[in-house]
Amino acid sequence: MKIRQIVYSKSFTKKLERFSKKDKEKILKKIHIFWQNPFTPSLKTHKLTGNLKNYWSFSISVNLRIMFQFAKQGTIAFIDIGSHEIYK
C-alpha cells in the first residue's frame, strides 16, 4: 500500500507537542518508516479489536503506540499517541 497523505487529529497533535525533543525525533523516525511501509515488521502494526475494531496501531517503543485509521485511498489518519492507555 502506498501512503499518499497522513492527517493528524487535534488530540494526536496536542499530545505530540508534549513530548521531549529526543522523543519527538524517535517518533518522527518511526513515522518515516511507517510512511515507507506501514507493515514493516519492526513497527508491529496490528489491527485492534472490540470497540476499536476500525483502528490499527503500531509501536514507537515498548511503551509508546500510535493509533491510526485507514481513511480514503492512500490517506492515513493518526488518531492518538501514547501508552496502552490510548486503547481504553
Residue frames as qw, qx, qy, qz and C-alpha x, y, z in Angstrom:
[[0.000, 0.887, 0.461, 0.000, 0.00, 0.00, 0.00],
 [0.410, 0.284, -0.007, 0.867, 1.32, 3.41, -0.96],
 [0.203, -0.733, -0.458, 0.460, 0.63, 6.18, 1.53],
 [0.321, 0.618, 0.272, 0.664, -0.10, 9.50, -0.14],
 [0.146, -0.628, 0.117, -0.755, -1.03, 11.53, 2.90],
 [0.435, -0.315, -0.734, 0.415, -1.08, 11.36, 6.69],
 [0.241, -0.671, -0.115, -0.692, -3.57, 13.56, 8.52],
 [0.317, 0.013, -0.716, 0.622, -3.38, 14.23, 12.26],
 [0.362, -0.738, -0.551, -0.145, -6.25, 14.55, 14.73],
 [0.121, -0.823, 0.174, -0.528, -6.19, 17.53, 17.11],
 [0.817, -0.546, 0.153, -0.104, -5.74, 15.11, 20.01],
 [0.906, 0.112, 0.041, 0.405, -2.74, 13.50, 18.33],
 [0.386, 0.671, -0.079, 0.628, -1.12, 16.87, 17.60],
 [0.409, -0.798, 0.156, -0.414, -1.65, 18.13, 21.17],
 [0.900, -0.399, 0.164, 0.061, -0.14, 15.00, 22.69],
 [0.810, 0.339, 0.006, 0.479, 2.80, 15.02, 20.26],
 [0.126, 0.818, -0.139, 0.543, 3.70, 18.57, 21.32],
 [0.639, -0.712, 0.175, -0.231, 4.12, 17.40, 24.93],
 [0.958, -0.049, 0.004, 0.284, 6.98, 15.01, 24.15],
 [0.415, -0.708, 0.296, 0.489, 10.62, 15.95, 24.65],
 [0.378, 0.733, -0.411, -0.389, 12.75, 16.82, 21.63],
 [0.096, -0.367, 0.921, 0.093, 14.52, 13.46, 21.90],
 [0.466, 0.265, 0.812, -0.230, 11.22, 11.54, 21.98],
 [0.526, 0.706, 0.110, -0.461, 9.84, 13.57, 19.07],
 [0.203, 0.620, -0.675, -0.344, 12.89, 12.63, 16.98],
 [0.228, -0.083, 0.970, -0.031, 12.28, 8.96, 17.74],
 [0.499, 0.508, 0.583, -0.391, 8.57, 9.31, 16.90],
 [0.441, 0.744, -0.173, -0.471, 9.29, 11.11, 13.61],
 [0.018, 0.446, -0.860, -0.247, 11.81, 8.43, 12.65],
 [0.329, 0.171, 0.921, -0.124, 9.17, 5.72, 13.17],
 [0.490, 0.667, 0.310, -0.468, 6.59, 7.76, 11.24],
 [0.268, 0.665, -0.530, -0.452, 9.06, 7.96, 8.35],
 [0.113, -0.159, 0.976, 0.100, 9.46, 4.17, 8.42],
 [0.416, 0.439, 0.713, -0.355, 5.66, 3.83, 8.55],
 [0.410, 0.706, -0.073, -0.572, 5.33, 6.16, 5.54],
 [0.177, 0.486, -0.774, -0.365, 7.64, 3.92, 3.51],
 [0.520, -0.072, -0.822, -0.222, 5.89, 0.69, 4.54],
 [0.546, -0.478, 0.178, -0.665, 3.17, 0.61, 7.23],
 [0.963, -0.200, -0.020, -0.180, 3.70, -3.11, 7.71],
 [0.389, 0.581, -0.639, 0.321, 7.46, -3.09, 8.33],
 [0.746, -0.278, -0.598, 0.092, 7.92, -5.85, 10.95],
 [0.384, 0.024, -0.472, 0.793, 9.77, -3.57, 13.39],
 [0.277, -0.266, 0.018, -0.923, 6.61, -1.43, 13.74],
 [0.027, 0.192, 0.940, -0.281, 4.48, -4.39, 14.87],
 [0.394, 0.017, -0.161, -0.905, 1.48, -2.94, 13.03],
 [0.040, -0.224, -0.972, 0.052, -1.73, -4.67, 14.02],
 [0.360, -0.455, -0.429, -0.693, -5.48, -4.29, 13.76],
 [0.198, -0.158, 0.629, -0.735, -7.27, -3.53, 17.00],
 [0.271, -0.306, -0.895, -0.178, -10.31, -5.44, 18.25],
 [0.144, -0.554, -0.683, 0.453, -13.53, -4.84, 20.16],
 [0.098, 0.888, 0.320, -0.314, -14.70, -1.22, 20.32],
 [0.074, -0.761, 0.375, 0.523, -11.57, -0.20, 18.40],
 [0.738, 0.154, 0.626, 0.199, -12.02, -2.70, 15.54],
 [0.514, 0.827, 0.199, 0.115, -11.93, 0.10, 12.94],
 [0.058, -0.934, 0.353, -0.005, -8.46, 1.19, 14.07],
 [0.880, 0.215, -0.270, 0.327, -4.90, -0.04, 13.77],
 [0.438, -0.873, 0.207, 0.062, -1.80, 0.56, 15.88],
 [0.795, 0.381, -0.301, 0.363, 1.97, 0.49, 15.51],
 [0.715, -0.588, -0.136, 0.353, 4.80, 0.63, 18.04],
 [0.199, 0.906, -0.261, 0.267, 7.18, 3.52, 18.57],
 [0.095, 0.476, -0.780, 0.395, 8.79, 1.85, 21.60],
 [0.239, -0.148, -0.937, 0.207, 7.91, -0.73, 24.24],
 [0.026, -0.501, -0.657, 0.563, 5.51, 1.71, 25.94],
 [0.189, 0.524, -0.024, -0.830, 4.52, 4.04, 23.11],
 [0.410, 0.357, 0.803, 0.243, 1.97, 3.47, 20.33],
 [0.230, 0.223, -0.195, -0.927, 0.31, 5.36, 17.51],
 [0.431, 0.419, 0.780, -0.173, -3.32, 4.52, 16.82],
 [0.128, 0.324, -0.396, -0.850, -4.45, 5.19, 13.26],
 [0.636, 0.442, 0.562, -0.291, -7.16, 4.55, 10.73],
 [0.307, 0.087, 0.656, 0.684, -7.08, 3.88, 7.01],
 [0.314, 0.578, 0.258, -0.708, -9.16, 6.72, 5.54],
 [0.674, 0.665, -0.028, -0.321, -9.60, 7.45, 1.84],
 [0.919, 0.299, 0.024, 0.257, -7.44, 5.67, -0.71],
 [0.627, 0.389, -0.200, 0.645, -3.83, 6.35, 0.27],
 [0.157, -0.666, 0.207, -0.699, -4.71, 8.51, 3.29],
 [0.580, -0.235, -0.696, 0.353, -3.93, 7.54, 6.88],
 [0.310, -0.778, -0.022, -0.546, -5.42, 9.35, 9.87],
 [0.415, 0.088, -0.698, 0.577, -3.31, 9.36, 13.03],
 [0.486, -0.666, -0.440, -0.356, -5.85, 9.34, 15.86],
 [0.592, -0.785, 0.116, -0.141, -3.87, 9.10, 19.09],
 [0.584, 0.447, -0.563, 0.377, -0.40, 8.58, 20.54],
 [0.452, -0.622, 0.411, -0.490, 0.56, 7.26, 23.95],
 [0.172, -0.264, 0.931, -0.185, 0.92, 4.17, 26.09],
 [0.123, -0.245, -0.943, -0.191, -1.51, 1.26, 26.06],
 [0.100, 0.461, 0.553, -0.687, -3.90, 3.67, 27.84],
 [0.262, 0.270, -0.319, -0.870, -4.93, 5.02, 24.42],
 [0.296, -0.110, -0.880, -0.353, -6.89, 1.81, 23.92],
 [0.103, -0.395, -0.804, 0.432, -9.17, 2.47, 26.91]]
